[in-house]
Amino acid sequence: MYAIVRTGGKQYQVASGDQVRVEKLEGSVGDSIDLDDVLMVVDGEEVKIGQPVLDNAKVTATIAEQGKGKKVIIFKKKRRKGYRLKKGHRQSYTALKIEDISV
């Protein structure tokens, strides 16, 4: 059994026991979170598709980690002008451990 959920403007395929990294969510490690934007649930041969989301469906997860990803370097340059710009960015994320999918 797996589900397609939407969080942080992105869609993720999750199954019970999976760990996924999503955009930063509020909460601390060990907190329980319900993901209510469930777009599709597949249970063997039975497929339920929402329009756009399924009513009464939710995915329960716990926060496993709050952290920052690897640094991405942004470098801009214009030739012969002496213009150089170097910036770095680390995107925050939340690692979720999927506990249960209920329909």
N, CA, C and O atoms as a GROMACS GRO file, in nm:
protein
  412
    1MET      N    1   0.084  -0.118   0.000
    1MET     CA    2   0.000   0.000   0.000
    1MET      C    3   0.089   0.124   0.000
    1MET      O    4   0.181   0.135   0.080
    2TYR      N    5   0.060   0.217  -0.090
    2TYR     CA    6   0.133   0.343  -0.093
    2TYR      C    7   0.038   0.457  -0.126
    2TYR      O    8  -0.074   0.434  -0.171
    3ALA      N    9   0.085   0.579  -0.102
    3ALA     CA   10   0.004   0.698  -0.126
    3ALA      C   11   0.089   0.806  -0.191
    3ALA      O   12   0.211   0.807  -0.177
    4ILE      N   13   0.023   0.896  -0.261
    4ILE     CA   14   0.086   1.015  -0.316
    4ILE      C   15   0.036   1.132  -0.232
    4ILE      O   16  -0.084   1.159  -0.227
    5VAL      N   17   0.129   1.202  -0.165
    5VAL     CA   18   0.092   1.315  -0.081
    5VAL      C   19   0.157   1.442  -0.134
    5VAL      O   20   0.260   1.438  -0.201
    6ARG      N   21   0.095   1.556  -0.101
    6ARG     CA   22   0.147   1.685  -0.144
    6ARG      C   23   0.181   1.767  -0.020
    6ARG      O   24   0.096   1.788   0.067
    7THR      N   25   0.305   1.812  -0.011
    7THR     CA   26   0.347   1.900   0.096
    7THR      C   27   0.461   1.988   0.046
    7THR      O   28   0.549   1.941  -0.026
    8GLY      N   29   0.459   2.113   0.085
    8GLY     CA   30   0.565   2.205   0.044
    8GLY      C   31   0.568   2.232  -0.105
    8GLY      O   32   0.672   2.266  -0.160
    9GLY      N   33   0.452   2.218  -0.173
    9GLY     CA   34   0.445   2.243  -0.316
    9GLY      C   35   0.501   2.130  -0.402
    9GLY      O   36   0.515   2.146  -0.523
   10LYS      N   37   0.532   2.016  -0.340
   10LYS     CA   38   0.586   1.901  -0.413
   10LYS      C   39   0.503   1.777  -0.381
   10LYS      O   40   0.431   1.774  -0.281
   11GLN      N   41   0.514   1.676  -0.465
   11GLN     CA   42   0.442   1.551  -0.443
   11GLN      C   43   0.541   1.439  -0.415
   11GLN      O   44   0.648   1.432  -0.476
   12TYR      N   45   0.504   1.351  -0.320
   12TYR     CA   46   0.590   1.242  -0.278
   12TYR      C   47   0.512   1.112  -0.276
   12TYR      O   48   0.396   1.110  -0.236
   13GLN      N   49   0.576   1.004  -0.320
   13GLN     CA   50   0.517   0.870  -0.308
   13GLN      C   51   0.570   0.810  -0.179
   13GLN      O   52   0.691   0.794  -0.162
   14VAL      N   53   0.479   0.775  -0.087
   14VAL     CA   54   0.519   0.724   0.044
   14VAL      C   55   0.448   0.593   0.073
   14VAL      O   56   0.335   0.571   0.030
   15ALA      N   57   0.516   0.508   0.147
   15ALA     CA   58   0.459   0.382   0.196
   15ALA      C   59   0.490   0.375   0.345
   15ALA      O   60   0.576   0.447   0.395
   16SER      N   61   0.420   0.288   0.414
   16SER     CA   62   0.441   0.274   0.557
   16SER      C   63   0.583   0.225   0.584
   16SER      O   64   0.628   0.128   0.523
   17GLY      N   65   0.655   0.293   0.674
   17GLY     CA   66   0.792   0.258   0.706
   17GLY      C   67   0.896   0.338   0.630
   17GLY      O   68   1.015   0.330   0.662
   18ASP      N   69   0.855   0.415   0.529
   18ASP     CA   70   0.949   0.496   0.451
   18ASP      C   71   0.996   0.618   0.531
   18ASP      O   72   0.929   0.661   0.625
   19GLN      N   73   1.111   0.672   0.492
   19GLN     CA   74   1.158   0.799   0.546
   19GLN      C   75   1.182   0.892   0.428
   19GLN      O   76   1.259   0.859   0.337
   20VAL      N   77   1.118   1.008   0.430
   20VAL     CA   78   1.130   1.104   0.320
   20VAL      C   79   1.172   1.239   0.374
   20VAL      O   80   1.138   1.276   0.486
   21ARG      N   81   1.247   1.314   0.290
   21ARG     CA   82   1.286   1.451   0.322
   21ARG      C   83   1.192   1.545   0.249
   21ARG      O   84   1.181   1.540   0.127
   22VAL      N   85   1.124   1.630   0.326
   22VAL     CA   86   1.031   1.726   0.268
   22VAL      C   87   1.076   1.866   0.306
   22VAL      O   88   1.168   1.883   0.386
   23GLU      N   89   1.012   1.966   0.248
   23GLU     CA   90   1.042   2.104   0.284
   23GLU      C   91   1.013   2.124   0.432
   23GLU      O   92   0.932   2.051   0.490
   24LYS      N   93   1.078   2.220   0.493
   24LYS     CA   94   1.071   2.241   0.638
   24LYS      C   95   0.928   2.253   0.689
   24LYS      O   96   0.848   2.331   0.636
   25LEU      N   97   0.897   2.174   0.794
   25LEU     CA   98   0.769   2.179   0.863
   25LEU      C   99   0.793   2.219   1.007
   25LEU      O  100   0.899   2.189   1.064
   26GLU      N  101   0.696   2.286   1.067
   26GLU     CA  102   0.708   2.326   1.206
   26GLU      C  103   0.694   2.203   1.296
   26GLU      O  104   0.614   2.114   1.269
   27GLY      N  105   0.771   2.199   1.403
   27GLY     CA  106   0.767   2.089   1.499
   27GLY      C  107   0.906   2.049   1.539
   27GLY      O  108   1.005   2.090   1.479
   28SER      N  109   0.913   1.966   1.644
   28SER     CA  110   1.042   1.917   1.690
   28SER      C  111   1.050   1.767   1.668
   28SER      O  112   0.950   1.702   1.638
   29VAL      N  113   1.170   1.712   1.684
   29VAL     CA  114   1.193   1.570   1.661
   29VAL      C  115   1.105   1.488   1.756
   29VAL      O  116   1.101   1.513   1.876
   30GLY      N  117   1.035   1.390   1.700
   30GLY     CA  118   0.947   1.304   1.779
   30GLY      C  119   0.801   1.343   1.772
   30GLY      O  120   0.715   1.265   1.812
   31ASP      N  121   0.770   1.464   1.721
   31ASP     CA  122   0.630   1.506   1.708
   31ASP      C  123   0.560   1.428   1.598
   31ASP      O  124   0.624   1.385   1.501
   32SER      N  125   0.430   1.410   1.613
   32SER     CA  126   0.348   1.341   1.514
   32SER      C  127   0.281   1.444   1.424
   32SER      O  128   0.233   1.547   1.472
   33ILE      N  129   0.276   1.416   1.294
   33ILE     CA  130   0.219   1.507   1.196
   33ILE      C  131   0.122   1.429   1.108
   33ILE      O  132   0.150   1.316   1.068
   34ASP      N  133   0.007   1.490   1.078
   34ASP     CA  134  -0.088   1.433   0.983
   34ASP      C  135  -0.078   1.509   0.852
   34ASP      O  136  -0.092   1.631   0.849
   35LEU      N  137  -0.055   1.437   0.743
   35LEU     CA  138  -0.053   1.496   0.609
   35LEU      C  139  -0.190   1.472   0.548
   35LEU      O  140  -0.226   1.358   0.519
   36ASP      N  141  -0.267   1.580   0.528
   36ASP     CA  142  -0.405   1.567   0.482
   36ASP      C  143  -0.421   1.580   0.331
   36ASP      O  144  -0.524   1.541   0.277
   37ASP      N  145  -0.322   1.633   0.262
   37ASP     CA  146  -0.330   1.646   0.116
   37ASP      C  147  -0.288   1.515   0.050
   37ASP      O  148  -0.178   1.504  -0.004
   38VAL      N  149  -0.377   1.416   0.055
   38VAL     CA  150  -0.351   1.286  -0.006
   38VAL      C  151  -0.417   1.286  -0.143
   38VAL      O  152  -0.539   1.300  -0.154
   39LEU      N  153  -0.337   1.271  -0.248
   39LEU     CA  154  -0.388   1.278  -0.384
   39LEU      C  155  -0.432   1.143  -0.437
   39LEU      O  156  -0.526   1.134  -0.517
   40MET      N  157  -0.364   1.035  -0.393
   40MET     CA  158  -0.396   0.902  -0.444
   40MET      C  159  -0.353   0.797  -0.344
   40MET      O  160  -0.251   0.813  -0.277
   41VAL      N  161  -0.430   0.689  -0.333
   41VAL     CA  162  -0.394   0.576  -0.248
   41VAL      C  163  -0.408   0.449  -0.331
   41VAL      O  164  -0.511   0.427  -0.395
   42VAL      N  165  -0.305   0.365  -0.329
   42VAL     CA  166  -0.305   0.238  -0.402
   42VAL      C  167  -0.288   0.126  -0.301
   42VAL      O  168  -0.190   0.123  -0.226
   43ASP      N  169  -0.386   0.034  -0.300
   43ASP     CA  170  -0.382  -0.082  -0.210
   43ASP      C  171  -0.401  -0.207  -0.294
   43ASP      O  172  -0.514  -0.250  -0.318
   44GLY      N  173  -0.291  -0.264  -0.340
   44GLY     CA  174  -0.299  -0.382  -0.427
   44GLY      C  175  -0.359  -0.343  -0.562
   44GLY      O  176  -0.302  -0.263  -0.635
   45GLU      N  177  -0.475  -0.400  -0.594
   45GLU     CA  178  -0.544  -0.370  -0.719
   45GLU      C  179  -0.640  -0.252  -0.704
   45GLU      O  180  -0.688  -0.199  -0.804
   46GLU      N  181  -0.669  -0.212  -0.581
   46GLU     CA  182  -0.764  -0.104  -0.556
   46GLU      C  183  -0.692   0.031  -0.560
   46GLU      O  184  -0.598   0.054  -0.484
   47VAL      N  185  -0.738   0.119  -0.650
   47VAL     CA  186  -0.677   0.251  -0.666
   47VAL      C  187  -0.784   0.357  -0.639
   47VAL      O  188  -0.891   0.355  -0.699
   48LYS      N  189  -0.753   0.450  -0.548
   48LYS     CA  190  -0.845   0.560  -0.519
   48LYS      C  191  -0.774   0.690  -0.556
   48LYS      O  192  -0.664   0.718  -0.507
   49ILE      N  193  -0.838   0.768  -0.643
   49ILE     CA  194  -0.780   0.893  -0.691
   49ILE      C  195  -0.870   1.007  -0.650
   49ILE      O  196  -0.991   1.002  -0.671
   50GLY      N  197  -0.812   1.111  -0.591
   50GLY     CA  198  -0.888   1.227  -0.548
   50GLY      C  199  -0.903   1.329  -0.658
   50GLY      O  200  -0.831   1.326  -0.758
   51GLN      N  201  -0.998   1.422  -0.638
   51GLN     CA  202  -1.020   1.527  -0.736
   51GLN      C  203  -1.028   1.660  -0.665
   51GLN      O  204  -1.141   1.705  -0.645
   52PRO      N  205  -0.924   1.729  -0.625
   52PRO     CA  206  -0.785   1.690  -0.637
   52PRO      C  207  -0.735   1.605  -0.519
   52PRO      O  208  -0.636   1.534  -0.534
   53VAL      N  209  -0.802   1.612  -0.401
   53VAL     CA  210  -0.756   1.534  -0.286
   53VAL      C  211  -0.864   1.438  -0.242
   53VAL      O  212  -0.982   1.459  -0.270
   54LEU      N  213  -0.823   1.332  -0.171
   54LEU     CA  214  -0.918   1.235  -0.117
   54LEU      C  215  -0.972   1.286   0.017
   54LEU      O  216  -0.896   1.331   0.102
   55ASP      N  217  -1.103   1.278   0.033
   55ASP     CA  218  -1.163   1.312   0.162
   55ASP      C  219  -1.142   1.195   0.258
   55ASP      O  220  -1.140   1.079   0.216
   56ASN      N  221  -1.125   1.225   0.385
   56ASN     CA  222  -1.108   1.126   0.492
   56ASN      C  223  -0.978   1.047   0.484
   56ASN      O  224  -0.957   0.957   0.565
   57ALA      N  225  -0.890   1.078   0.390
   57ALA     CA  226  -0.762   1.007   0.381
   57ALA      C  227  -0.654   1.091   0.447
   57ALA      O  228  -0.651   1.213   0.432
   58LYS      N  229  -0.565   1.026   0.521
   58LYS     CA  230  -0.453   1.097   0.581
   58LYS      C  231  -0.336   1.004   0.600
   58LYS      O  232  -0.351   0.882   0.612
   59VAL      N  233  -0.219   1.064   0.603
   59VAL     CA  234  -0.095   0.991   0.625
   59VAL      C  235  -0.037   1.042   0.756
   59VAL      O  236  -0.017   1.162   0.773
   60THR      N  237  -0.011   0.950   0.848
   60THR     CA  238   0.046   0.987   0.978
   60THR      C  239   0.196   0.962   0.975
   60THR      O  240   0.242   0.855   0.934
   61ALA      N  241   0.272   1.062   1.020
   61ALA     CA  242   0.418   1.053   1.019
   61ALA      C  243   0.473   1.116   1.147
   61ALA      O  244   0.406   1.196   1.212
   62THR      N  245   0.596   1.078   1.180
   62THR     CA  246   0.666   1.141   1.291
   62THR      C  247   0.790   1.210   1.237
   62THR      O  248   0.850   1.165   1.139
   63ILE      N  249   0.830   1.318   1.302
   63ILE     CA  250   0.947   1.392   1.259
   63ILE      C  251   1.070   1.319   1.309
   63ILE      O  252   1.089   1.303   1.430
   64ALA      N  253   1.154   1.275   1.216
   64ALA     CA  254   1.276   1.202   1.250
   64ALA      C  255   1.395   1.295   1.263
   64ALA      O  256   1.487   1.268   1.341
   65GLU      N  257   1.394   1.406   1.186
   65GLU     CA  258   1.511   1.494   1.185
   65GLU      C  259   1.471   1.630   1.131
   65GLU      O  260   1.386   1.640   1.041
   66GLN      N  261   1.531   1.735   1.185
   66GLN     CA  262   1.523   1.870   1.130
   66GLN      C  263   1.665   1.910   1.095
   66GLN      O  264   1.754   1.902   1.180
   67GLY      N  265   1.689   1.952   0.971
   67GLY     CA  266   1.827   1.982   0.936
   67GLY      C  267   1.837   2.072   0.814
   67GLY      O  268   1.738   2.127   0.766
   68LYS      N  269   1.961   2.086   0.766
   68LYS     CA  270   1.990   2.163   0.647
   68LYS      C  271   2.063   2.075   0.546
   68LYS      O  272   2.144   1.991   0.585
   69GLY      N  273   2.034   2.094   0.419
   69GLY     CA  274   2.096   2.017   0.314
   69GLY      C  275   2.237   2.065   0.284
   69GLY      O  276   2.290   2.154   0.352
   70LYS      N  277   2.298   2.006   0.182
   70LYS     CA  278   2.432   2.046   0.140
   70LYS      C  279   2.429   2.187   0.084
   70LYS      O  280   2.327   2.234   0.034
   71LYS      N  281   2.543   2.254   0.093
   71LYS     CA  282   2.552   2.392   0.045
   71LYS      C  283   2.556   2.394  -0.108
   71LYS      O  284   2.628   2.317  -0.171
   72VAL      N  285   2.477   2.484  -0.164
   72VAL     CA  286   2.475   2.508  -0.307
   72VAL      C  287   2.544   2.642  -0.330
   72VAL      O  288   2.507   2.742  -0.269
   73ILE      N  289   2.643   2.644  -0.419
   73ILE     CA  290   2.720   2.765  -0.448
   73ILE      C  291   2.660   2.834  -0.570
   73ILE      O  292   2.639   2.772  -0.674
   74ILE      N  293   2.632   2.964  -0.555
   74ILE     CA  294   2.583   3.046  -0.665
   74ILE      C  295   2.696   3.142  -0.703
   74ILE      O  296   2.740   3.221  -0.620
   75PHE      N  297   2.743   3.134  -0.828
   75PHE     CA  298   2.855   3.218  -0.873
   75PHE      C  299   2.814   3.290  -1.000
   75PHE      O  300   2.774   3.228  -1.098
   76LYS      N  301   2.824   3.423  -0.997
   76LYS     CA  302   2.794   3.504  -1.114
   76LYS      C  303   2.920   3.581  -1.153
   76LYS      O  304   3.000   3.620  -1.068
   77LYS      N  305   2.936   3.602  -1.284
   77LYS     CA  306   3.054   3.674  -1.334
   77LYS      C  307   3.020   3.738  -1.467
   77LYS      O  308   2.951   3.680  -1.551
   78LYS      N  309   3.072   3.859  -1.484
   78LYS     CA  310   3.062   3.925  -1.614
   78LYS      C  311   3.204   3.948  -1.663
   78LYS      O  312   3.284   4.011  -1.595
   79ARG      N  313   3.233   3.899  -1.779
   79ARG     CA  314   3.370   3.907  -1.826
   79ARG      C  315   3.412   4.050  -1.856
   79ARG      O  316   3.333   4.132  -1.905
   80ARG      N  317   3.538   4.078  -1.826
   80ARG     CA  318   3.603   4.207  -1.853
   80ARG      C  319   3.544   4.323  -1.774
   80ARG      O  320   3.580   4.437  -1.801
   81LYS      N  321   3.456   4.299  -1.679
   81LYS     CA  322   3.394   4.408  -1.604
   81LYS      C  323   3.434   4.408  -1.456
   81LYS      O  324   3.401   4.502  -1.385
   82GLY      N  325   3.502   4.306  -1.411
   82GLY     CA  326   3.541   4.299  -1.271
   82GLY      C  327   3.427   4.262  -1.178
   82GLY      O  328   3.436   4.280  -1.057
   83TYR      N  329   3.319   4.210  -1.234
   83TYR     CA  330   3.201   4.174  -1.154
   83TYR      C  331   3.205   4.026  -1.122
   83TYR      O  332   3.198   3.941  -1.211
   84ARG      N  333   3.216   3.996  -0.992
   84ARG     CA  334   3.212   3.857  -0.946
   84ARG      C  335   3.127   3.853  -0.820
   84ARG      O  336   3.140   3.939  -0.733
   85LEU      N  337   3.039   3.754  -0.811
   85LEU     CA  338   2.951   3.740  -0.696
   85LEU      C  339   2.944   3.593  -0.659
   85LEU      O  340   2.912   3.509  -0.743
   86LYS      N  341   2.973   3.563  -0.534
   86LYS     CA  342   2.968   3.425  -0.489
   86LYS      C  343   2.880   3.419  -0.364
   86LYS      O  344   2.906   3.488  -0.266
   87LYS      N  345   2.777   3.337  -0.369
   87LYS     CA  346   2.686   3.318  -0.256
   87LYS      C  347   2.667   3.170  -0.231
   87LYS      O  348   2.687   3.087  -0.321
   88GLY      N  349   2.629   3.137  -0.109
   88GLY     CA  350   2.599   2.999  -0.075
   88GLY      C  351   2.460   2.990  -0.013
   88GLY      O  352   2.412   3.086   0.046
   89HIS      N  353   2.396   2.875  -0.026
   89HIS     CA  354   2.263   2.854   0.029
   89HIS      C  355   2.249   2.710   0.078
   89HIS      O  356   2.289   2.617   0.008
   90ARG      N  357   2.192   2.694   0.197
   90ARG     CA  358   2.161   2.562   0.250
   90ARG      C  359   2.011   2.557   0.278
   90ARG      O  360   1.960   2.632   0.361
   91GLN      N  361   1.941   2.468   0.208
   91GLN     CA  362   1.796   2.458   0.221
   91GLN      C  363   1.760   2.376   0.345
   91GLN      O  364   1.816   2.268   0.367
   92SER      N  365   1.668   2.425   0.425
   92SER     CA  366   1.620   2.353   0.542
   92SER      C  367   1.526   2.241   0.500
   92SER      O  368   1.451   2.255   0.403
   93TYR      N  369   1.528   2.130   0.573
   93TYR     CA  370   1.440   2.018   0.543
   93TYR      C  371   1.392   1.954   0.672
   93TYR      O  372   1.446   1.977   0.780
   94THR      N  373   1.289   1.872   0.658
   94THR     CA  374   1.236   1.791   0.767
   94THR      C  375   1.231   1.647   0.717
   94THR      O  376   1.173   1.620   0.612
   95ALA      N  377   1.292   1.555   0.791
   95ALA     CA  378   1.286   1.413   0.755
   95ALA      C  379   1.167   1.353   0.829
   95ALA      O  380   1.156   1.363   0.951
   96LEU      N  381   1.077   1.289   0.753
   96LEU     CA  382   0.957   1.229   0.811
   96LEU      C  383   0.965   1.077   0.802
   96LEU      O  384   1.005   1.023   0.699
   97LYS      N  385   0.927   1.009   0.909
   97LYS     CA  386   0.916   0.862   0.911
   97LYS      C  387   0.766   0.833   0.900
   97LYS      O  388   0.688   0.870   0.988
   98ILE      N  389   0.726   0.767   0.792
   98ILE     CA  390   0.586   0.740   0.766
   98ILE      C  391   0.540   0.624   0.854
   98ILE      O  392   0.598   0.515   0.850
   99GLU      N  393   0.434   0.649   0.932
   99GLU     CA  394   0.384   0.548   1.024
   99GLU      C  395   0.264   0.472   0.968
   99GLU      O  396   0.262   0.349   0.971
  100ASP      N  397   0.164   0.546   0.916
  100ASP     CA  398   0.039   0.482   0.878
  100ASP      C  399  -0.029   0.558   0.766
  100ASP      O  400  -0.020   0.680   0.758
  101ILE      N  401  -0.097   0.483   0.679
  101ILE     CA  402  -0.180   0.542   0.573
  101ILE      C  403  -0.323   0.495   0.597
  101ILE      O  404  -0.351   0.375   0.597
  102SER      N  405  -0.412   0.591   0.619
  102SER     CA  406  -0.552   0.553   0.645
  102SER      C  407  -0.643   0.620   0.543
  102SER      O  408  -0.621   0.735   0.504
  103VAL      N  409  -0.746   0.546   0.500
  103VAL     CA  410  -0.840   0.596   0.401
  103VAL      C  411  -0.976   0.613   0.464
  103VAL      O  412  -1.071   0.654   0.397
   0.00000   0.00000   0.00000
